[in-house]
């Protein structure tokens, strides 16, 4: 279900040179099915899904991506970080310059 559509130069917590067009969806069965069946997320040349991001009900980021760079930013609690480290994942901490 489409919740919001807008243009902005704000992306990945900083100003960009060019404006991007954003669609904000509430995850429902139809949107989930689309995401499950999408094989390539870096389809900006083919007007497909590029850089999907997920937010909680309060609009806080949970996962943000830069799909053409193979980057994913996951916002984790400390206990979640420790769990991933124990499972062998390399965690690189980055602070976004937010006060």
C-alpha positions in Angstrom: 0.0 0.0 0.0 1.5 3.3 -1.1 1.7 5.7 1.9 3.8 8.6 0.5 5.5 9.7 -2.7 8.0 12.6 -2.9 11.2 14.1 -4.3 14.2 14.9 -2.1 17.9 15.6 -2.2 18.2 14.0 1.3 19.4 10.4 1.1 21.4 8.1 3.4 21.3 10.9 6.0 23.0 13.5 3.9 22.3 15.9 1.1 22.9 14.6 -2.5 23.7 16.6 -5.6 20.6 15.5 -7.4 17.1 14.9 -6.3 15.7 11.3 -6.1 12.1 10.2 -6.3 10.9 8.2 -3.3 8.0 5.9 -2.7 7.0 4.9 0.8 5.0 1.7 1.2 3.4 0.0 4.1 4.4 -3.6 4.0 1.4 -5.8 3.2 1.1 -9.2 1.5 1.3 -7.6 -2.0 4.4 -5.6 -1.3 6.1 -8.5 0.5 5.4 -10.8 -2.5 6.9 -8.2 -4.9 10.1 -8.1 -2.7 10.3 -11.9 -2.5 10.1 -12.2 -6.3 12.4 -9.4 -7.2 15.7 -10.9 -8.3 17.7 -7.7 -9.0 17.3 -4.7 -6.8 19.7 -2.5 -8.7 17.4 -1.9 -11.6 17.5 1.9 -11.9 18.2 1.8 -15.6 15.1 -0.5 -16.1 12.8 1.5 -13.8 12.8 -1.3 -11.1 13.5 -1.2 -7.4 16.7 0.5 -6.4 18.0 1.0 -2.8 15.1 -0.4 -0.8 15.1 0.7 2.8 12.9 -0.4 5.8 11.7 1.7 8.7 9.8 0.9 11.8 6.3 2.2 12.7 7.9 5.4 14.2 9.9 6.1 10.9 13.2 5.0 12.4 15.5 3.3 9.9 16.0 -0.5 10.4 17.8 -1.3 7.1 19.0 1.0 4.3 20.8 -0.1 1.1 22.9 1.3 -1.7 22.2 -1.7 -4.0 24.5 -0.7 -6.9 27.4 -0.6 -4.4 26.3 -3.8 -2.6 26.1 -1.9 0.7 23.6 -2.5 3.4 23.3 -0.5 6.6 21.6 -2.3 9.5 20.6 -0.4 12.6 21.2 -2.8 15.5 20.9 -2.9 19.3 24.2 -3.8 21.1 22.9 -7.3 21.9 22.0 -7.9 18.2 25.6 -6.8 17.2 27.1 -9.3 19.7 24.8 -12.1 18.3 26.0 -11.4 14.7 29.7 -11.2 15.8 29.3 -14.6 17.5 27.8 -16.0 14.2 31.0 -14.9 12.4 29.8 -11.7 10.7 32.1 -8.7 10.5 30.5 -5.6 11.9 31.7 -2.2 10.9 30.3 0.6 13.1 29.6 3.9 11.5 28.0 7.0 13.1 26.1 9.3 10.8 27.3 12.6 12.2 24.0 12.9 14.1 24.2 14.7 17.4 
